[in-house]
Amino acid sequence: MNTPLMIEQHIHGAFGIDFNKVSNVDNIVMVADKLLEHGIGGFFPTLVTDSAENIKRQISIIKKASEICPHILGVHLEGIFINPEKKGIHNPAHFMPLTADNYKLIEDDFIKIVTLAPELDEGLISYLKGKNVKVQAGHCVGGDLNNVDGTTHTFNAMSGITHRNKSTALSALINDELFAEIIADGIHVSDDALALFFKAKPKNKVLLVSDALPITNSDIKETVFADSKIYYDGQKATSKDGTIAGSTTLLDKIVKKLGTMGLFNEQYIENPYIYHNLSPFGEIIWNKSWDISQITYEGRTIS
């Protein structure tokens, strides 16, 4: 089976590099090169909640790296504008009201996606729409998703499915116009919930993401992420209280899992290109075991 290269729009780091902390442009380029070896031809470094000063600094560093490495496609800002009720691993000390003025404290044209809580909006959504920034509902409890483009890691850090009231997850499933991220790593979402998700969502609205942590594909077992100590036990990464911090599985392994479950569709790889109005960078050849057998990028063979 042949598909375009994958695009990863939700990744906090990998190979020991944390996008919230990295100060060396070369380290970001190294991550980009290694991701390409896993069939990921473009990605959006994702910044977790932090101070406005630190967020601004990291965006600048990532933007410089993109001048060297064109498959760094923009920044995904996950945090600052989310609901404390669904904070997950994020540090609420840095949260801000959802206003345009607060966004301007960190604003940069390289921010392409913002995850926020729509129920707390005070004018930020319309401001972001005016800047052609993708707005995604995440770390939230509201059920009204009419003004957003998609949902962030559907089911995780949002109000779940209910049969009596609106909820974020329920709205994400029944709204055929919304794109929806899903972390299909076998840890964040159960197999039954995955089956429900892929049955409910139109195939052209699914966005596979990893939500990968900096410890992914590294020997690191303990680290500090989002101001919290994170522990990796070989299967999942959690805080001391057991809160899942993110994934440790890259997209190629997620595709393999879905393929073996009979839940994969080639359209899922094409969807990010449509969502972000991008053209394919290259191609992946997958073997019958759902492993990558060949990668081409801009006309050259990577592996």
Number of C-alpha atoms within 10 A of each C-alpha: 11 13 18 23 24 30 29 26 26 27 26 26 26 23 18 18 21 24 26 23 16 16 16 13 18 14 17 25 19 15 18 24 16 14 21 22 18 21 27 26 28 25 22 23 27 28 26 23 26 21 16 19 10 15 21 15 16 20 26 16 17 26 21 16 21 19 11 12 19 14 20 23 23 22 26 26 24 24 26 30 28 28 25 17 13 17 19 18 22 23 19 18 11 13 19 16 17 21 17 17 13 15 18 10 12 17 15 14 12 17 23 20 23 23 23 27 26 29 16 17 16 13 14 21 23 17 15 18 14 9 12 13 20 19 26 26 31 32 31 28 24 20 20 15 20 12 14 20 18 26 28 29 26 26 25 19 21 26 22 16 16 11 7 6 8 16 20 27 27 18 20 27 23 13 17 15 16 23 25 27 24 23 26 24 26 16 16 22 18 12 15 8 13 20 15 12 21 17 12 14 19 17 17 21 23 23 27 25 25 26 27 23 27 25 27 22 15 12 10 13 13 15 17 12 23 17 13 15 14 25 20 18 10 8 11 18 24 20 19 11 7 12 12 19 24 25 26 23 24 23 24 19 17 19 24 20 17 19 16 12 11 10 14 17 15 14 15 18 21 22 21 23 18 12 15 15 8 14 11 16 18 19 21 25 18 17 12 12 10 18 16 21 13 17 25 20 20 11 10 9 12 15 14
